Amino acid sequence: MGNAEALLKRRKQWVPDAIGIFNPSTAVSGNGSMLIDADGHEMIDFAGGIGVVNAGHCPPPVVKAIQAQAEKLIHCSFNVATYEVYVQLAERLARLFPHGDHTKVMLTNSGAESIENAIKIARQATGRPAIICYEQGFHGRTMMAMTLTSKVGYKLGCGPFAPEVYRIPFPDHYHDGKGQSLEEFSAGQLRELELFFQRQVPVEQVAAILMEPVQGEGGFNVAPPDYLKGLREICTKYGILLILDEVQSGFGRTGKWAAYQHFGVVPDLSTWAKSLGSGMPIGAVIGKASIMDACKPSTIGGTYPGNPVCCAAALATLDYMEEIDINTKGQRVGHTVRERFNAWQKRFPAIGDVRGLGAMMAFELVKNGDPFQPDADLCKRLIAWCAGRGLIIINAGIQGNVIRILSPLVIEAETLAKGLDIIEQGLTEIIGS
Ligand SMILES: Cc1ncc(COP(=O)(O)O)c(C=O)c1O
């Protein structure tokens, strides 16, 4: 038995089965866009720790910053003693993502925790209870975040869920467009939202609308630009806070620091995590100062959020991302991947849709060219085929039939091409057989 097989066997014995296995690979070390598995094989990583290592695995300046901070102060809790790296990171994020004239930042440990806190802040700031979220949305696995999540398979038996959460369809043009132009479709979806306020929940009770500008787990569905602009106007008109979840789409993934920057909208609150800390557990809620300061004392915070070592990792990550121009890298990776995916769509009828923004690219596998006949089995076979040939990829989508690319953005052109070649061979072989 090889080391990888033995490790997976021990996992099976000691770790609950319910913790998902998205890919059968193992990992011992990582560098840039490569992982080394338990048997010493090199693996090209197109999953990037689920969008966490945009700046690559173990970027040397980040490793150094973690080591230096760990020697100075690992923890004292920001509630107990104020330390500079927290304040420095808050200032840095506020300057990078201004939400109006004065922006404030609270740090968290994860994406789900950012969501939990954004909801608490929105409710306190507006004095309203209701939250509107989207079908196919994913916001994490804590109780409120899970309530806000759409994928029912992730929620089985975990309820009852939190009250005052309302769900509306995501403007999903590929599945629901019915031949309309993107503009017509967006206008129709916004009209439906206005009707929703009359049929489901009065606008005076809605604290916030929460949306991923590009849905991650839901299958890389990009919000139509007119829809997001119209949504911003509706929120402003009714005093509803617009919360944009950038946990997966942030930090260069779409070719900009924030996906919302593609749309010319600014949210009232935004949520962050993943690539901020290059793998160290850190997230953030960013918001207008007047909204953030509407919270009562001690209703937000915790023992660990903004841990000094995580803050140091985040500051070093942001420095490194600026130095290497992460956004240009995101645009380049996205361009290469989109070109290949578009070419494959012409060749393989199983690819029903190619979509994404920047380097947040995906293709959807369907039967008979029908958007409503998902082919999750083909998706699974392709992932396993690639894992056996040195490439880690993962799926997405409510039906699990979307292949998504979340490779580190520092990936070299040849490595990216090699990984894409493996997927192409896999499609040829599996579909061909
Ligand atoms: C958009 C989005 N929000 C929230 C989360 C939850 O983040 P975490 O897993 O760090 O709790 C995720 C995780 O995939 C995500 O993609």
The ligand as an ORCA input file, in Angstrom:
! r2SCAN-3c Opt
* xyz 0 1
  C     -18.829     32.992     -1.365
  C     -18.493     32.271     -0.107
  N     -18.908     32.767      1.060
  C     -18.618     32.166      2.229
  C     -17.877     30.997      2.265
  C     -17.558     30.330      3.571
  O     -16.221     30.490      3.855
  P     -15.487     29.552      4.932
  O     -15.415     28.197      4.346
  O     -14.147     30.210      5.135
  O     -16.321     29.602      6.163
  C     -17.414     30.443      1.053
  C     -16.636     29.193      1.041
  O     -16.460     28.530      0.063
  C     -17.736     31.102     -0.160
  O     -17.329     30.605     -1.338
*
